[in-house]
Amino acid sequence: MKICDVTQFYSPVSGGVKRYISEKRRHVREQTRDEHHLIIPDSTTRYERDGRLHLHTIRSPRLDFFSRHPSRYRLILNTQLVLDLLDDIRPDVIESGDPYHLAWTCLRAGTQLHAPVFGFYHSHFPEAYLRTAVKYGGTWLRDAVMNYAQDYIVKLYSLFTTTLVPSEHLRQVLYGWGVTNTVTLNLGVDTDVFRPAPRDAALRDELGLPRDRRVLLYVGRLSPEKNIGLLLAAFEALHARHPSRYHLVIVGDGPLRRILPTTRHRTGALTWRSYIQDNVLLSRYYHAADLFIHPGVCETFGLVVLEAQACGLPCVGISGSFMDANVLVGLDQWAKRNDPQDLADAIERFEHLDLAALGAEASRLVQAQFAWRKVFAKQWELYTRARLAT
């Protein structure tokens, strides 16, 4: 089988979508005899091959060209080249990884090639935009944005052979809107790498972390939709309450990196490291921390939360997002409101819990339910069924 993924949610420092595609290509190489093609934006147009793995990049402008701290995301404008590539590849299955104009290009190619086209609903983008709409236009603009986005999502995703959704709750939301071709496909974890291990004291020493501090860890994009401003405000509130108790480690990159120095100056207890691509190194950070913080309220899945729990690291955040289903222990202790003080209170509540026991139980559950091999076994069944039906 020849599979082709097409997405714009892919950059040198991107997160969950890139991790999903990387694991998918590893599965193709190690567990199948299939071929995988990937079409993504980049600074140049080129083709690379690694055995049965093919990479096609298309020269595309950056989305934040004038930013001092670019996200490195790019926008494919040359959709004709995408069509030409798909015509040359002639895939058996096409998967579209974003909801914008490239998705329509994939659908057009699928019609021309008589190939099934899957849409993966990675991001519930209306929610990410609602906060901006409310901030600048009030509830009337929020309602207008949601109504338009809902109509657009139903129109687009109803055209795919199947719409893959990373959480059952979100699948039910889309189904209620009218997208009736949905299938829940949870993302997974590399359980060979992300697994329990002793406290990584060596990394804590390398980072210069005080040995008597409780280390809080955030891993992810430094962008507004990840609620980074609230994360920093919560940590400053926590530091004000307990000046010598906590240290925050942030791993990731993005446009809001520029606001980290202010919190570092105010607290003297923040350490930043850029995006880490190597899973083995990333797992060391999970093993060096005492508690993982995920402040996002617009998440559809929360892959890093699963990775942290797989390593035996309990998590805290703000409940009420689609990510809740993947918080396997301690969700009752999470913040109930999207508020810095409430998140600081939640972190304090974990002080009174047996974090080692919580982490061990979380790891056991992740290992049993979220191994990538199980995810891709289900996905390949869907691909095969759609291919035979075309």
C-alpha positions as a printed NumPy array, in Angstrom:
array([[  0.   ,   0.   ,   0.   ],
       [  1.198,   3.496,  -0.841],
       [  0.182,   6.154,   1.714],
       [  0.657,   9.912,   1.419],
       [  0.306,  12.451,   4.231],
       [ -0.112,  16.107,   3.312],
       [  0.031,  18.759,   6.032],
       [  1.101,  22.298,   6.843],
       [  1.225,  21.669,  10.621],
       [  4.852,  20.653,  10.35 ],
       [  7.996,  22.588,  11.178],
       [ 11.4  ,  21.96 ,  12.761],
       [  9.922,  22.843,  16.173],
       [  6.325,  21.666,  15.838],
       [  4.793,  19.227,  18.258],
       [  2.04 ,  16.621,  18.209],
       [  1.355,  16.436,  14.465],
       [  5.031,  16.069,  13.644],
       [  5.408,  13.414,  16.35 ],
       [  2.419,  11.511,  14.956],
       [  3.793,  11.548,  11.419],
       [  7.29 ,  10.58 ,  12.567],
       [  5.907,   7.6  ,  14.473],
       [  3.752,   6.669,  11.504],
       [  6.761,   6.618,   9.197],
       [  8.679,   4.542,  11.721],
       [  5.781,   2.09 ,  11.779],
       [  5.842,   1.883,   7.975],
       [  9.566,   1.17 ,   7.988],
       [  9.641,  -1.333,  10.846],
       [  6.25 ,  -3.054,  10.764],
       [  5.036,  -3.046,   7.134],
       [  6.095,  -3.441,   3.533],
       [  4.23 ,  -0.309,   2.519],
       [  5.532,   3.   ,   1.159],
       [  4.98 ,   6.367,   2.782],
       [  5.15 ,   9.779,   1.104],
       [  5.062,  13.034,   3.059],
       [  4.341,  16.434,   1.495],
       [  5.134,  19.435,   3.723],
       [  6.177,  23.099,   3.398],
       [  9.817,  24.141,   3.753],
       [ 12.266,  26.835,   2.732],
       [ 13.161,  24.919,  -0.462],
       [ 11.54 ,  22.484,  -2.87 ],
       [ 13.296,  19.125,  -2.762],
       [ 12.846,  15.361,  -2.696],
       [ 14.52 ,  12.906,  -0.336],
       [ 14.226,   9.149,  -0.067],
       [ 15.086,   6.76 ,   2.743],
       [ 14.159,   3.291,   1.536],
       [ 10.351,   3.161,   1.441],
       [ 10.029,   6.601,   3.047],
       [  9.736,   9.57 ,   0.69 ],
       [  9.849,  13.259,   1.633],
       [  8.609,  16.016,  -0.678],
       [  9.056,  19.599,   0.485],
       [  7.57 ,  22.642,  -1.235],
       [  9.095,  26.068,  -1.015],
       [  6.678,  28.121,   1.075],
       [  6.715,  31.471,   2.908],
       [  6.809,  31.618,   6.695],
       [  3.539,  32.495,   8.37 ],
       [  5.28 ,  34.922,  10.743],
       [  7.988,  36.279,   8.486],
       [  8.301,  39.563,  10.373],
       [  8.292,  38.099,  13.875],
       [ 11.442,  38.34 ,  15.998],
       [ 10.738,  34.826,  17.319],
       [  9.277,  32.918,  14.358],
       [  7.303,  29.711,  14.818],
       [  8.809,  28.378,  11.563],
       [  5.417,  27.28 ,  10.312],
       [  4.995,  27.84 ,   6.583],
       [  2.054,  28.172,   4.209],
       [  1.982,  26.113,   1.001],
       [  0.724,  28.403,  -1.74 ],
       [  1.711,  26.261,  -4.724],
       [ -1.232,  23.861,  -4.607],
       [ -0.702,  22.96 ,  -8.262],
       [  2.639,  21.432,  -7.326],
       [  0.864,  19.41 ,  -4.626],
       [ -1.557,  18.11 ,  -7.267],
       [  1.323,  17.293,  -9.612],
       [  3.172,  15.426,  -6.873],
       [  0.1  ,  13.409,  -5.944],
       [ -0.455,  12.595,  -9.604],
       [  3.125,  11.318,  -9.847],
       [  2.946,   9.392,  -6.554],
       [ -0.52 ,   7.919,  -7.264],
       [ -1.104,   6.922,  -3.631],
       [ -3.6  ,   4.29 ,  -2.559],
       [ -4.58 ,   6.46 ,   0.422],
       [ -4.239,  10.218,   1.007],
       [ -4.425,  11.791,   4.462],
       [ -4.922,  15.529,   4.948],
       [ -3.569,  16.922,   8.205],
       [ -5.003,  20.454,   8.336],
       [ -8.371,  22.136,   7.692],
       [ -7.316,  24.853,   5.278],
       [ -6.926,  25.181,   1.521],
       [ -4.576,  22.204,   1.318],
       [ -7.408,  19.942,   2.493],
       [ -9.467,  20.935,  -0.556],
       [ -6.448,  20.193,  -2.749],
       [ -6.234,  16.674,  -1.282],
       [ -9.933,  16.1  ,  -1.923],
       [ -9.546,  17.223,  -5.507],
       [ -6.591,  14.881,  -5.987],
       [ -8.529,  11.998,  -4.456],
       [-11.339,  12.5  ,  -6.961],
       [ -8.904,  12.61 ,  -9.876],
       [ -6.967,   9.537,  -8.701],
       [ -9.972,   7.558,  -7.387],
       [ -8.202,   7.263,  -4.038],
       [ -9.811,   7.505,  -0.583],
       [ -8.936,  10.706,   1.287],
       [ -8.841,  10.742,   5.089],
       [ -8.998,  13.944,   7.103],
       [ -7.321,  14.021,  10.503],
       [ -8.961,  16.604,  12.758],
       [ -5.823,  17.342,  14.772],
       [ -6.867,  20.733,  16.126],
       [-10.258,  22.071,  17.187],
       [ -9.33 ,  25.431,  15.693],
       [-12.602,  27.316,  16.421],
       [-11.856,  27.217,  20.157],
       [ -8.36 ,  28.61 ,  19.64 ],
       [ -9.825,  31.602,  17.817],
       [-12.752,  32.241,  20.162],
       [-10.602,  33.844,  22.841],
       [ -9.369,  36.438,  20.326],
       [-12.914,  37.035,  19.094],
       [-14.169,  37.636,  22.639],
       [-11.196,  39.837,  23.503],
       [-11.697,  42.188,  20.565],
       [-15.357,  41.831,  19.671],
       [-17.3  ,  40.375,  22.56 ],
       [-19.738,  37.488,  22.612],
       [-21.5  ,  38.519,  19.388],
       [-18.257,  38.075,  17.445],
       [-17.561,  34.806,  19.277],
       [-20.944,  33.464,  18.181],
       [-20.384,  34.613,  14.617],
       [-16.953,  32.998,  14.477],
       [-18.263,  29.722,  15.924],
       [-21.217,  29.582,  13.533],
       [-19.003,  30.212,  10.53 ],
       [-16.386,  27.705,  11.69 ],
       [-19.022,  25.062,  12.378],
       [-20.539,  25.442,   8.908],
       [-17.1  ,  25.303,   7.328],
       [-16.04 ,  22.21 ,   9.285],
       [-19.216,  20.327,   8.402],
       [-18.897,  21.251,   4.727],
       [-15.221,  20.232,   4.498],
       [-14.962,  17.16 ,   6.681],
       [-18.151,  15.57 ,   5.376],
       [-16.365,  15.196,   2.044],
       [-13.597,  12.945,   3.38 ],
       [-13.877,   9.191,   3.173],
       [-13.313,   9.162,   6.93 ],
       [-12.589,  11.9  ,   9.458],
       [-10.139,  10.733,  12.125],
       [-10.6  ,  12.44 ,  15.504],
       [ -8.121,  12.035,  18.399],
       [-10.707,  11.912,  21.216],
       [-14.148,  10.362,  21.599],
       [-15.588,  13.503,  23.2  ],
       [-14.473,  15.652,  20.265],
       [-15.781,  13.045,  17.826],
       [-19.198,  13.354,  19.457],
       [-19.042,  17.156,  19.124],
       [-18.321,  16.925,  15.389],
       [-20.967,  14.238,  14.935],
       [-23.515,  16.45 ,  16.669],
       [-22.651,  19.246,  14.266],
       [-23.306,  16.961,  11.302],
       [-19.928,  15.364,  10.476],
       [-21.156,  11.771,  10.444],
       [-18.09 ,  10.041,   8.942],
       [-16.018,  10.351,  12.124],
       [-13.889,   7.642,  13.743],
       [-12.001,   8.031,  17.02 ],
       [ -8.291,   7.361,  16.6  ],
       [ -6.363,   8.138,  19.766],
       [ -2.752,   9.096,  19.308],
       [ -0.108,   6.971,  20.977],
       [  3.162,   6.835,  22.86 ],
       [  6.477,   5.16 ,  22.134],
       [  6.318,   2.946,  25.196],
       [  9.823,   1.625,  24.562],
       [ 11.246,   5.103,  25.231],
       [  8.661,   6.774,  27.464],
       [  8.601,   4.439,  30.453],
       [  9.329,   4.667,  34.186],
       [ 12.924,   5.191,  35.32 ],
       [ 14.679,   6.433,  38.457],
       [ 14.888,  10.161,  39.09 ],
       [ 17.398,  11.677,  36.654],
       [ 19.525,  13.516,  39.195],
       [ 22.322,  13.907,  36.652],
       [ 20.149,  16.018,  34.353],
       [ 18.953,  18.106,  37.275],
       [ 22.604,  18.829,  38.083],
       [ 23.377,  19.607,  34.418],
       [ 20.525,  22.128,  34.397],
       [ 21.72 ,  23.649,  37.655],
       [ 18.46 ,  22.948,  39.465],
       [ 18.578,  23.349,  43.258],
       [ 18.313,  19.922,  44.826],
       [ 15.742,  21.019,  47.401],
       [ 13.271,  22.382,  44.8  ],
       [ 10.19 ,  20.662,  43.41 ],
       [ 10.686,  20.707,  39.646],
       [  7.675,  21.584,  37.515],
       [  7.943,  20.798,  33.801],
       [  6.185,  22.138,  30.696],
       [  6.894,  20.678,  27.24 ],
       [  5.308,  22.172,  24.139],
       [  4.915,  25.109,  21.822],
       [  5.378,  28.579,  23.266],
       [  2.354,  30.133,  21.579],
       [ -0.837,  31.875,  22.725],
       [ -3.132,  28.907,  22.058],
       [ -1.06 ,  26.875,  24.552],
       [ -1.965,  29.325,  27.368],
       [  1.681,  30.152,  28.082],
       [  0.862,  33.536,  29.599],
       [ -1.358,  31.889,  32.179],
       [  1.291,  29.243,  32.915],
       [  3.831,  31.926,  33.744],
       [  1.333,  33.928,  35.802],
       [  0.447,  30.802,  37.801],
       [  4.099,  30.057,  38.453],
       [  4.759,  33.62 ,  39.594],
       [  1.789,  33.339,  41.965],
       [  3.157,  30.049,  43.281],
       [  6.606,  31.571,  43.707],
       [  5.136,  34.485,  45.648],
       [  3.513,  32.024,  48.061],
       [  6.575,  29.758,  48.4  ],
       [  9.729,  31.597,  47.214],
       [ 12.107,  28.663,  47.701],
       [  9.959,  25.643,  46.938],
       [  9.446,  25.369,  43.158],
       [ 11.484,  25.6  ,  39.953],
       [  9.888,  25.685,  36.5  ],
       [ 11.565,  24.027,  33.515],
       [ 10.17 ,  24.859,  30.072],
       [ 11.1  ,  22.838,  26.982],
       [  9.912,  24.209,  23.658],
       [ 10.037,  27.132,  21.285],
       [  7.705,  29.608,  19.657],
       [  6.752,  33.279,  19.503],
       [  6.09 ,  33.623,  23.263],
       [  9.65 ,  32.704,  24.113],
       [ 10.145,  36.45 ,  24.368],
       [  8.114,  36.674,  27.596],
       [ 10.087,  34.027,  29.498],
       [ 12.921,  36.347,  30.651],
       [ 10.444,  38.507,  32.585],
       [  9.304,  35.553,  34.692],
       [ 12.874,  34.34 ,  35.062],
       [ 13.879,  37.804,  36.342],
       [ 10.959,  37.998,  38.79 ],
       [ 11.408,  34.519,  40.238],
       [ 15.003,  33.463,  39.57 ],
       [ 13.535,  29.965,  39.224],
       [ 12.859,  29.347,  35.532],
       [ 15.013,  27.29 ,  33.174],
       [ 14.34 ,  27.196,  29.425],
       [ 15.559,  24.709,  26.848],
       [ 14.646,  24.827,  23.179],
       [ 12.66 ,  22.238,  21.256],
       [ 13.965,  18.682,  21.754],
       [ 13.519,  16.328,  18.833],
       [ 15.237,  13.281,  20.326],
       [ 12.741,  11.209,  22.321],
       [ 15.388,   9.619,  24.519],
       [ 16.663,  13.022,  25.62 ],
       [ 13.108,  14.289,  26.09 ],
       [ 12.299,  11.323,  28.33 ],
       [ 15.175,  12.387,  30.606],
       [ 13.388,  15.682,  31.246],
       [ 10.234,  13.823,  32.256],
       [ 12.331,  11.682,  34.602],
       [ 13.992,  14.751,  36.12 ],
       [ 10.724,  16.481,  37.094],
       [  8.326,  16.071,  40.011],
       [  5.142,  17.272,  38.31 ],
       [  4.161,  18.014,  34.695],
       [  2.092,  21.135,  33.944],
       [ -0.146,  21.434,  30.883],
       [ -2.069,  24.739,  30.964],
       [ -3.8  ,  24.346,  27.567],
       [ -7.584,  24.611,  27.356],
       [ -7.97 ,  24.085,  23.591],
       [ -6.346,  20.662,  23.326],
       [ -7.851,  17.861,  21.256],
       [ -5.546,  15.199,  22.674],
       [ -2.459,  16.347,  24.61 ],
       [  0.252,  13.947,  23.471],
       [  2.851,  15.284,  25.917],
       [  0.51 ,  14.497,  28.811],
       [  0.512,  10.85 ,  27.756],
       [  4.305,  10.864,  27.383],
       [  4.74 ,  12.326,  30.858],
       [  2.385,   9.781,  32.412],
       [  4.068,   6.94 ,  30.514],
       [  7.289,   7.998,  32.251],
       [  5.566,   7.876,  35.636],
       [  5.194,  11.663,  35.948],
       [  1.812,  12.914,  37.253],
       [  0.239,  15.876,  35.461],
       [ -1.704,  18.962,  36.463],
       [ -3.57 ,  21.479,  34.357],
       [ -6.99 ,  23.017,  33.736],
       [ -9.825,  20.54 ,  33.363],
       [-12.596,  20.836,  30.822],
       [-10.797,  20.285,  27.506],
       [-10.927,  17.272,  25.202],
       [ -7.616,  16.252,  26.761],
       [ -9.344,  15.209,  30.005],
       [ -9.944,  11.69 ,  28.702],
       [ -6.175,  11.14 ,  28.574],
       [ -5.505,  12.271,  32.136],
       [ -5.511,   8.847,  33.711],
       [ -4.886,   9.794,  37.361],
       [ -5.375,  12.928,  39.476],
       [ -7.852,  14.773,  37.238],
       [-10.029,  15.532,  40.255],
       [ -7.181,  17.704,  41.592],
       [ -6.899,  19.853,  38.445],
       [ -7.923,  23.498,  38.267],
       [-11.566,  24.075,  37.357],
       [-11.147,  27.603,  36.025],
       [ -8.831,  29.107,  33.42 ],
       [ -7.213,  31.265,  36.071],
       [ -3.586,  31.573,  37.298],
       [ -4.483,  31.421,  40.996],
       [ -6.675,  28.371,  40.442],
       [ -3.859,  26.584,  38.61 ],
       [ -1.431,  27.505,  41.399],
       [ -3.903,  26.066,  43.917],
       [ -4.065,  22.83 ,  41.91 ],
       [ -0.279,  22.5  ,  41.922],
       [ -0.3  ,  22.92 ,  45.69 ],
       [ -2.948,  20.201,  46.057],
       [ -0.581,  17.694,  44.451],
       [  1.851,  18.398,  47.305],
       [ -0.345,  16.294,  49.563],
       [ -0.525,  13.284,  47.23 ],
       [  1.757,  10.299,  46.768],
       [  3.236,  11.37 ,  43.416],
       [  5.275,   8.186,  43.019],
       [  2.189,   5.988,  43.402],
       [  0.137,   8.226,  41.09 ],
       [  2.873,   8.152,  38.471],
       [  3.239,   4.377,  38.631],
       [ -0.499,   3.872,  38.104],
       [ -0.586,   6.387,  35.241],
       [  2.326,   4.666,  33.525],
       [  0.674,   1.268,  33.822],
       [ -2.51 ,   2.565,  32.204],
       [ -0.697,   4.355,  29.371],
       [  1.427,   1.31 ,  28.597],
       [ -1.722,  -0.836,  28.366],
       [ -3.878,   1.528,  26.291],
       [ -1.772,   3.872,  24.177],
       [  1.098,   2.027,  22.519],
       [  1.588,   3.254,  18.948],
       [  1.363,  -0.284,  17.56 ],
       [ -2.279,  -0.452,  18.662],
       [ -3.072,   2.936,  17.15 ],
       [ -1.603,   2.078,  13.77 ],
       [ -3.142,  -1.395,  13.678],
       [ -6.563,   0.274,  13.822],
       [ -5.577,   2.932,  11.3  ],
       [ -4.278,   0.392,   8.772],
       [ -7.564,  -1.512,   9.064],
       [ -9.415,   1.681,   8.158],
       [ -7.067,   2.345,   5.247],
       [ -7.447,  -1.177,   3.88 ],
       [-11.223,  -1.109,   4.166],
       [-11.445,   2.259,   2.385],
       [ -9.042,   1.175,  -0.333],
       [-11.058,  -1.978,  -1.071],
       [-14.286,   0.006,  -1.158],
       [-12.992,   2.561,  -3.672]])
